[in-house]
Amino acid sequence: MQSPLAILNTLCWHLDEGFPVEESYFNNAVEIHAHETPMTAVPGDDTLPRALIVDDEKEVADAYALRLRGVCAVETVYDGADALSRIDEQSYDLVLLDRHMPGLSGDEVLERLAARAFTGRVIMVTAIDPGFDVLDMPFDDYLCKPLEREDLRTAVTQQCQILGYELLGEYFSAESTRSVLEAELQSDALAENEKYQQLSQRATHLRNRARRLLPDADALFDAFDAVGREGR
């Protein structure tokens, strides 16, 4: 009898090769494997980047979640409307988005994310071959199905690093302002200033996001903190 992990590896190989997989087979494999280890990480976990996988093919979305274990804290949804609702409720660093879905398509979800100024990265993961229409689409990477496990993991890691360094730059800017104000002003005055409080909260938020996105974040924070900005 095959082990649960062997069953899931066989399933992922079928998906990589573009072979059809019966949903009952997939669900049985996941149910067996779930008794040993959770299929997805907790999305509120601050030790890993947070990813949302959006694909109307449940077996594909859940297989991608399995492949990203240890890389991201992953949640899956199976239509565009649920994706937007989930993004309203949770903070995600990365969205993996299928284009061709019933109801709200991936292209429409992408447009709405751009209109909402979504602060994460978006990877299109789709069977639709790209044409000139992609020139006007605000995604960050485009992966064509079927997709190898390591290609998926590498692309996700790359986008997390890009976002992490972008947020790190924003954090350094906010934190340098906060540190010089704290050096010059009394704590009572700082506590009463609304703009300073907003800046402080933003700096803390950016630091937490950068830490979960970048493995070397703490070393970068230490180097930044070691710079004397207050004069002598």
C-alpha positions, -999 to 999 in steps of 0.1 A, spaced: 0 0 0 13 34 -9 21 59 19 0 91 20 31 111 8 36 88 -21 0 91 -31 3 129 -31 36 128 -50 18 107 -76 -10 132 -77 13 161 -82 31 143 -110 -2 137 -128 -10 174 -125 25 184 -137 20 162 -168 -15 176 -175 -33 143 -168 -68 145 -154 -73 136 -118 -106 125 -103 -115 148 -74 -125 118 -52 -89 105 -55 -74 138 -46 -98 143 -16 -90 108 -3 -53 115 -6 -55 148 12 -77 134 40 -53 106 47 -23 129 47 -40 154 69 -40 129 98 -1 131 98 5 168 90 -17 198 81 -20 205 44 -17 243 48 0 266 73 -20 291 95 -24 323 75 -19 344 106 16 329 111 41 357 112 71 334 105 62 328 69 50 349 40 12 347 36 -2 335 3 -36 330 -12 -42 305 -40 -72 312 -63 -82 285 -87 -117 271 -95 -101 236 -99 -100 225 -63 -76 197 -68 -51 220 -85 -53 248 -59 -49 223 -30 -20 206 -48 -2 239 -52 -8 246 -15 9 213 -7 39 222 -29 43 255 -11 45 240 24 75 254 42 77 284 18 44 302 27 15 301 50 -12 293 24 -49 295 21 -70 284 -9 -102 297 -24 -120 285 -55 -136 315 -71 -128 352 -76 -155 366 -54 -143 345 -24 -107 357 -32 -117 394 -29 -136 387 3 -107 369 19 -83 397 9 -106 422 25 -104 402 57 -68 391 58 -34 406 50 -16 386 22 18 391 8 12 371 -24 -18 360 -45 -15 331 -70 -43 337 -94 -59 316 -122 -72 336 -152 -101 314 -165 -127 310 -138 -165 310 -139 -181 341 -124 -155 366 -116 -125 358 -138 -89 361 -127 -84 391 -150 -113 409 -132 -99 400 -98 -65 414 -109 -82 447 -120 -100 450 -87 -68 444 -67 -51 471 -86 -80 495 -80 -78 487 -43 -40 493 -42 -33 458 -31 1 459 -13 12 423 -22 25 406 -53 4 387 -78 14 357 -98 -9 345 -126 -9 307 -127 -29 297 -157 -34 274 -187 -41 305 -209 -12 312 -232 -3 349 -229 -11 374 -258 -7 411 -262 -35 416 -237 -10 409 -209 8 442 -216 -20 460 -198 -23 436 -169 -8 446 -135 6 412 -125 42 405 -112 48 371 -128 31 348 -152 34 310 -150 18 286 -175 3 253 -165 13 225 -161 38 237 -136 68 219 -120 70 220 -82 104 237 -81 94 263 -106 64 272 -85 84 274 -53 112 294 -69 88 319 -84 70 324 -51 103 328 -32 115 354 -58 83 375 -55 85 373 -17 121 386 -17 112 414 -41 83 425 -19 104 421 12 131 445 0 105 470 -12 89 470 23 124 471 39 130 504 21 97 518 33 105 506 69 140 522 69 124 555 58 97 554 85 120 541 112 147 568 106 120 595 110 107 579 142 142 575 157 152 611 152 119 623 167 124 601 197 159 614 202 148 650 201 113 651 217 98 642 250 78 610 253 47 629 265 48 651 233 52 620 211 23 602 228 0 631 221 9 635 184 -14 616 161 9 617 131 38 603 151 16 575 164 5 566 129 41 566 118 51 543 147 24 519 139 33 518 102 70 512 110 61 483 133 38 468 106 64 472 79 91 456 101 69 426 108 61 420 72 97 424 61 108 399 87 84 372 75 94 378 39 132 380 42 153 353 59 181 378 66 158 406 79 171 406 115 207 412 103 195 440 81 176 456 110 207 453 132 229 470 106 203 498 102 200 503 140 237 505 143 239 538 123 240 569 145 214 593 132 210 617 162 244 635 160 267 639 190 
